[in-house]
Amino acid sequence: MTSNGNKAPEFYENHKFDPVLSAIGPGENRQKEEVENSSVEEKEGGSRPVKKKAGFYLSTDLLDRFTRKFHELKLAGVTIENKSTFIEAALSFALDDIDKGKGSRVLKKLEK
């Protein structure tokens, strides 16, 4: 005779699974849910913006140059928190340059 105290867990829900909503979230509430579901590191810091891991590829030469420059700055005593702070600053400058339009050095580099 088996005991009813050891019931198998219920793995199936009563509603249909929507893979799109699972991937992108429910829309306008998505940002709020991302903050609620973010890691402890992302939540700490109060007024700091929420951060999200980016997924893209960089050439090995550029990545090596970036890493070398980061360490050179640290050794030179530049107050730089981490590589994320460094790349955010560089990306911000690049985007500001692109906003200049025809005079943009970044756009000229992309046109080569």
C-alpha positions in Angstrom: 0.0 0.0 0.0 1.4 3.4 -0.9 1.1 6.6 1.1 -0.8 9.6 -0.3 1.8 11.9 1.4 4.3 11.4 -1.4 2.4 12.7 -4.4 4.2 13.4 -7.6 4.6 17.2 -8.3 2.3 18.8 -10.8 4.4 19.9 -13.8 1.6 20.9 -16.1 -0.3 24.2 -15.9 -3.8 24.9 -16.9 -3.0 27.5 -19.5 -1.2 27.2 -22.9 2.5 27.9 -23.2 3.3 30.9 -25.3 7.0 30.7 -26.4 7.0 34.4 -27.7 5.8 35.8 -24.4 8.3 33.6 -22.6 11.1 35.0 -24.7 10.2 38.7 -24.7 7.8 39.1 -21.8 4.4 40.6 -21.7 5.2 44.1 -23.1 4.8 47.3 -21.1 5.5 45.5 -17.8 8.6 43.8 -19.2 11.1 46.4 -17.9 9.6 46.2 -14.4 9.8 42.5 -14.4 13.4 42.6 -15.7 14.3 44.7 -12.7 12.4 42.4 -10.3 14.1 39.4 -11.8 17.6 40.9 -12.1 20.5 39.6 -10.1 21.6 41.0 -6.8 24.4 42.8 -8.5 22.0 44.6 -10.8 19.6 45.6 -8.0 22.2 47.0 -5.6 23.4 50.6 -6.0 20.0 52.3 -5.8 20.1 55.1 -8.4 22.5 53.3 -10.8 20.8 52.2 -14.0 19.8 48.6 -14.5 22.4 46.7 -16.5 22.0 43.9 -18.9 24.6 41.5 -20.3 25.3 42.2 -24.0 26.0 39.4 -26.4 28.0 40.3 -29.5 31.4 39.5 -31.0 34.6 41.6 -31.1 37.7 40.9 -33.2 40.5 39.3 -31.1 42.8 42.3 -32.0 40.3 44.8 -30.8 39.5 42.8 -27.6 43.2 42.5 -26.9 43.7 46.2 -27.4 40.8 47.0 -25.2 42.0 44.7 -22.4 45.6 46.1 -22.6 44.3 49.7 -22.5 42.1 48.9 -19.5 45.1 47.5 -17.6 47.3 50.5 -18.7 44.8 52.9 -17.3 44.5 51.0 -14.0 48.3 51.0 -13.7 48.4 54.7 -14.5 46.1 55.3 -11.5 43.0 56.3 -13.5 39.9 55.7 -11.5 38.1 53.1 -13.5 35.7 50.7 -11.8 35.8 47.8 -14.2 35.8 46.9 -17.9 32.0 47.5 -18.2 32.5 51.1 -17.1 35.3 51.5 -19.6 33.3 50.1 -22.5 30.2 52.1 -21.5 32.3 55.3 -21.7 33.8 54.3 -25.1 30.4 53.4 -26.5 28.8 56.6 -25.2 31.5 58.6 -27.0 31.0 56.6 -30.2 27.2 57.1 -30.1 27.7 60.9 -29.4 30.0 61.0 -32.4 27.5 59.2 -34.7 24.9 61.8 -33.7 27.0 64.5 -35.3 26.0 63.1 -38.7 28.3 63.9 -41.7 31.2 64.9 -39.4 31.2 61.7 -37.5 34.5 59.9 -37.3 32.7 56.6 -36.5 30.5 56.8 -39.6 33.6 57.5 -41.7 35.2 54.4 -40.3 32.1 52.3 -41.0 32.0 53.5 -44.6 35.5 52.0 -45.4 
